[in-house]
Amino acid sequence: MIKVLYIEDNDDNVYMLKMRLELLGDFEVLAAEDGEKGCEMAAAERPDLILMDLEMPGIDGWEAARRLKSNSQTQHIPIIALSAHALAGAREKALAAGCD
């Protein structure tokens, strides 16, 4: 089973993605509502993959990705950036923060 941590502040998005992945049967989906909780959960749960919303209140996805990649316990976990705001330069900014 593949353990996925979804860091997202929108409950509807969490429900939709969690339902879709879990219906496939090969995924366990954990969710964190902000970057701070996401970093804590990543260190505690050691997921195989992190799906990261970029625009969140408090610690946003860019800062959370930087923290995760600078932590020896979580730096190996691939991070996929997700955003409804695909603005010019967002991809480069996400990659620079540590997203894969």
Backbone hydrogen bonds in HBPLUS format (Angstrom, degrees):
<---DONOR---> <-ACCEPTOR-->    atom                        ^
c    i                          cat <-CA-CA->   ^        H-A-AA   ^      H-
h    n   atom  resd res      DA  || num        DHA   H-A  angle D-A-AA Bond
n    s   type  num  typ     dist DA aas  dist angle  dist       angle   num
A0002-ILE N   A0026-ASP O   2.80 MM  24  6.05 176.7  1.80 157.4 156.3     1
A0028-GLU N   A0002-ILE O   2.84 MM  26  6.07 160.9  1.88 150.7 152.2     2
A0048-ASP N   A0003-LYS O   2.74 MM  45  5.26 144.3  1.86 137.1 148.6     3
A0049-LEU N   A0003-LYS O   3.33 MM  46  6.72 142.3  2.48 155.0 159.3     4
A0004-VAL N   A0028-GLU O   2.82 MM  24  6.11 168.7  1.83 167.1 170.6     5
A0030-LEU N   A0004-VAL O   2.79 MM  26  6.13 168.5  1.80 168.1 172.0     6
A0005-LEU N   A0049-LEU O   2.93 MM  44  6.36 163.5  1.96 157.7 162.3     7
A0051-LEU N   A0005-LEU O   2.82 MM  46  6.19 161.0  1.86 155.0 161.1     8
A0006-TYR N   A0030-LEU O   2.81 MM  24  6.12 169.1  1.82 155.0 157.3     9
A0032-ALA N   A0006-TYR O   3.02 MM  26  6.36 154.8  2.09 148.5 150.3    10
A0007-ILE N   A0051-LEU O   2.83 MM  44  6.16 166.2  1.85 173.6 177.6    11
A0053-ASP N   A0007-ILE O   2.87 MM  46  5.98 164.2  1.90 168.5 172.5    12
A0008-GLU N   A0032-ALA O   2.94 MM  24  6.32 149.3  2.03 171.8 175.0    13
A0014-VAL N   A0010-ASN O   3.10 MM   4  6.43 159.5  2.14 154.0 160.2    14
A0015-TYR N   A0011-ASP O   2.93 MM   4  6.13 167.2  1.95 152.7 155.8    15
A0016-MET N   A0012-ASP O   3.00 MM   4  6.16 169.1  2.01 151.3 154.1    16
A0017-LEU N   A0013-ASN O   3.04 MM   4  6.16 175.3  2.04 154.6 156.1    17
A0018-LYS N   A0014-VAL O   2.88 MM   4  5.80 163.5  1.91 153.2 158.9    18
A0019-MET N   A0015-TYR O   2.93 MM   4  5.92 164.0  1.95 148.3 153.2    19
A0020-ARG N   A0016-MET O   3.07 MM   4  6.22 165.5  2.09 147.3 151.5    20
A0021-LEU N   A0017-LEU O   2.96 MM   4  6.11 170.1  1.97 155.9 158.4    21
A0022-GLU N   A0018-LYS O   2.93 MM   4  5.95 164.8  1.95 151.1 156.2    22
A0023-LEU N   A0019-MET O   2.99 MM   4  6.02 145.6  2.11 145.2 153.6    23
A0024-LEU N   A0021-LEU O   3.11 MM   3  5.39 140.0  2.28 102.6 113.5    24
A0025-GLY N   A0022-GLU O   3.04 MM   3  5.27 145.5  2.16 103.1 113.2    25
A0038-GLY N   A0034-ASP O   2.88 MM   4  6.00 153.4  1.95 150.5 159.4    26
A0039-CYS N   A0035-GLY O   2.95 MM   4  6.11 154.4  2.02 146.1 150.8    27
A0040-GLU N   A0036-GLU O   3.16 MM   4  6.46 159.3  2.21 147.3 152.8    28
A0041-MET N   A0037-LYS O   2.83 MM   4  6.06 163.3  1.86 153.9 158.5    29
A0042-ALA N   A0038-GLY O   2.87 MM   4  6.00 155.1  1.94 146.3 153.4    30
A0043-ALA N   A0039-CYS O   3.18 MM   4  6.36 159.0  2.23 144.8 149.2    31
A0044-ALA N   A0040-GLU O   3.06 MM   4  6.28 153.2  2.14 146.1 153.9    32
A0045-GLU N   A0041-MET O   2.70 MM   4  5.61 167.2  1.72 156.5 160.1    33
A0046-ARG N   A0042-ALA O   2.96 MM   4  5.19 146.6  2.08 130.5 138.0    34
A0050-ILE N   A0078-PRO O   2.93 MM  28  6.21 153.0  2.01 159.6 167.4    35
A0080-ILE N   A0050-ILE O   2.81 MM  30  6.21 165.1  1.83 164.8 168.6    36
A0052-MET N   A0080-ILE O   2.81 MM  28  5.97 170.6  1.82 156.4 159.1    37
A0082-LEU N   A0052-MET O   2.65 MM  30  5.60 158.6  1.70 152.2 147.6    38
A0054-LEU N   A0082-LEU O   3.16 MM  28  6.34 132.0  2.40 165.0 169.6    39
A0061-GLY N   A0054-LEU O   2.96 MM   7  3.90 154.4  2.03 115.9 119.5    40
A0064-ALA N   A0060-ASP O   2.95 MM   4  6.16 162.1  1.98 154.5 160.4    41
A0065-ALA N   A0061-GLY O   2.90 MM   4  5.95 157.5  1.95 142.8 148.5    42
A0066-ARG N   A0062-TRP O   3.06 MM   4  6.34 157.2  2.12 146.2 152.2    43
A0067-ARG N   A0063-GLU O   2.96 MM   4  6.24 159.0  2.00 151.2 156.7    44
A0068-LEU N   A0064-ALA O   2.88 MM   4  6.11 161.2  1.91 152.5 157.8    45
A0069-LYS N   A0065-ALA O   2.96 MM   4  6.10 160.4  2.00 151.5 156.3    46
A0070-SER N   A0066-ARG O   3.06 MM   4  6.16 128.6  2.33 137.8 150.5    47
A0070-SER N   A0067-ARG O   3.25 MM   3  5.17 136.0  2.46  93.1 105.1    48
A0071-ASN N   A0068-LEU O   3.35 MM   3  5.31 156.6  2.41  98.6 105.4    49
A0074-THR N   A0071-ASN O   3.03 MM   3  5.50 143.5  2.17 112.2 122.0    50
A0075-GLN N   A0071-ASN O   2.82 MM   4  5.57 134.1  2.03 164.2 178.2    51
A0077-ILE N   A0074-THR O   3.07 MM   3  5.62 161.9  2.11 120.7 126.2    52
A0100-ASP N   A0079-ILE O   2.64 MM  21  5.32 158.6  1.68 149.8 157.7    53
A0087-LEU N   A0085-HIS O   2.89 MM   2  5.67 127.8  2.17 110.3  94.4    54
A0090-ALA N   A0087-LEU O   3.00 MM   3  5.49 165.0  2.02 137.4 138.6    55
A0093-LYS N   A0089-GLY O   2.97 MM   4  6.13 156.8  2.03 150.0 157.1    56
A0094-ALA N   A0090-ALA O   2.87 MM   4  6.05 156.9  1.93 149.1 155.0    57
A0095-LEU N   A0091-ARG O   2.93 MM   4  6.19 162.1  1.96 152.9 157.7    58
A0096-ALA N   A0092-GLU O   2.91 MM   4  6.06 155.5  1.97 144.4 151.5    59
A0097-ALA N   A0093-LYS O   3.05 MM   4  6.25 135.7  2.25 137.9 149.1    60
A0097-ALA N   A0094-ALA O   3.17 MM   3  5.10 128.3  2.46  92.8 106.3    61
A0099-CYS N   A0094-ALA O   2.99 MM   5  5.46 156.7  2.05 153.3 145.7    62
A0098-GLY N   A0095-LEU O   3.08 MM   3  5.19 146.4  2.20 100.0 110.2    63
